[in-house]
Amino acid sequence: MVEFAFYRDVYGGDSVPEGEFRSYARDASAHLERYKRIYRVTDTAENSEQMALCAMIDALYYFDWARNGGAAASVSVGSVSSSRAQGAQPDLSPAAQNRELYRCAQLYLDIYRGTERGW
């Protein structure tokens, strides 16, 4: 599992608070381990697996943030309210999350989904 120091210092991540990092790292690791069980996953460079995990951690954090009102169209505090134009809302479905996690992993890892013979 990737450590917070790697996320912050090498990957350059600054989205996930240190206190919440381990749970996101655990979930990202579980997704990557699943990919390793069903696909052929190979590193493309030194630290590529840790970099992939960091990208996946950021994605998981974003999905949680957006689901919990982080991407709210309007906010009210007391008698003051603010709203922004309603644009296209992000797809926060489990399928969209899985696609994004796979995309993040592919940024740093080669993931072969074909047959052993390539046909």
Contacts in CASP RR format, 6 or more apart in sequence:
PFRMAT RR
TARGET T0000
AUTHOR 0000-0000-0000
METHOD contacts of the structure
MODEL  1
MVEFAFYRDVYGGDSVPEGEFRSYARDASAHLERYKRIYRVTDTAENSEQ
MALCAMIDALYYFDWARNGGAAASVSVGSVSSSRAQGAQPDLSPAAQNRE
LYRCAQLYLDIYRGTERGW
1 22 0 8 1.000
1 25 0 8 1.000
1 26 0 8 1.000
1 29 0 8 1.000
1 53 0 8 1.000
2 25 0 8 1.000
2 28 0 8 1.000
2 29 0 8 1.000
2 50 0 8 1.000
2 53 0 8 1.000
2 54 0 8 1.000
2 57 0 8 1.000
4 18 0 8 1.000
4 21 0 8 1.000
4 22 0 8 1.000
4 25 0 8 1.000
6 47 0 8 1.000
6 50 0 8 1.000
6 54 0 8 1.000
7 13 0 8 1.000
7 16 0 8 1.000
7 21 0 8 1.000
7 25 0 8 1.000
7 54 0 8 1.000
7 57 0 8 1.000
8 14 0 8 1.000
8 18 0 8 1.000
10 47 0 8 1.000
10 50 0 8 1.000
10 51 0 8 1.000
11 50 0 8 1.000
11 51 0 8 1.000
11 54 0 8 1.000
11 55 0 8 1.000
12 54 0 8 1.000
13 54 0 8 1.000
13 58 0 8 1.000
15 58 0 8 1.000
15 61 0 8 1.000
15 62 0 8 1.000
16 24 0 8 1.000
16 57 0 8 1.000
16 58 0 8 1.000
16 61 0 8 1.000
20 61 0 8 1.000
21 57 0 8 1.000
24 57 0 8 1.000
24 60 0 8 1.000
24 61 0 8 1.000
25 53 0 8 1.000
25 57 0 8 1.000
27 60 0 8 1.000
28 53 0 8 1.000
28 56 0 8 1.000
28 57 0 8 1.000
28 60 0 8 1.000
28 101 0 8 1.000
29 53 0 8 1.000
31 56 0 8 1.000
31 101 0 8 1.000
31 105 0 8 1.000
32 41 0 8 1.000
32 49 0 8 1.000
32 52 0 8 1.000
32 53 0 8 1.000
32 56 0 8 1.000
32 105 0 8 1.000
35 41 0 8 1.000
35 102 0 8 1.000
35 105 0 8 1.000
35 111 0 8 1.000
39 111 0 8 1.000
39 112 0 8 1.000
39 113 0 8 1.000
40 111 0 8 1.000
40 112 0 8 1.000
41 105 0 8 1.000
41 109 0 8 1.000
41 110 0 8 1.000
41 111 0 8 1.000
41 112 0 8 1.000
42 109 0 8 1.000
42 110 0 8 1.000
42 112 0 8 1.000
43 49 0 8 1.000
43 109 0 8 1.000
43 110 0 8 1.000
44 108 0 8 1.000
44 109 0 8 1.000
44 110 0 8 1.000
45 108 0 8 1.000
48 108 0 8 1.000
48 109 0 8 1.000
49 108 0 8 1.000
49 109 0 8 1.000
51 107 0 8 1.000
51 108 0 8 1.000
52 104 0 8 1.000
52 105 0 8 1.000
52 107 0 8 1.000
52 108 0 8 1.000
52 109 0 8 1.000
55 104 0 8 1.000
55 105 0 8 1.000
55 107 0 8 1.000
55 108 0 8 1.000
56 101 0 8 1.000
56 104 0 8 1.000
56 105 0 8 1.000
58 104 0 8 1.000
59 97 0 8 1.000
59 100 0 8 1.000
59 101 0 8 1.000
59 104 0 8 1.000
60 97 0 8 1.000
60 101 0 8 1.000
63 92 0 8 1.000
63 97 0 8 1.000
63 100 0 8 1.000
65 71 0 8 1.000
66 90 0 8 1.000
66 92 0 8 1.000
67 92 0 8 1.000
71 89 0 8 1.000
71 90 0 8 1.000
73 83 0 8 1.000
73 84 0 8 1.000
73 86 0 8 1.000
74 81 0 8 1.000
74 82 0 8 1.000
74 83 0 8 1.000
74 84 0 8 1.000
75 81 0 8 1.000
75 82 0 8 1.000
75 83 0 8 1.000
76 82 0 8 1.000
90 96 0 8 1.000
102 111 0 8 1.000
105 111 0 8 1.000
END
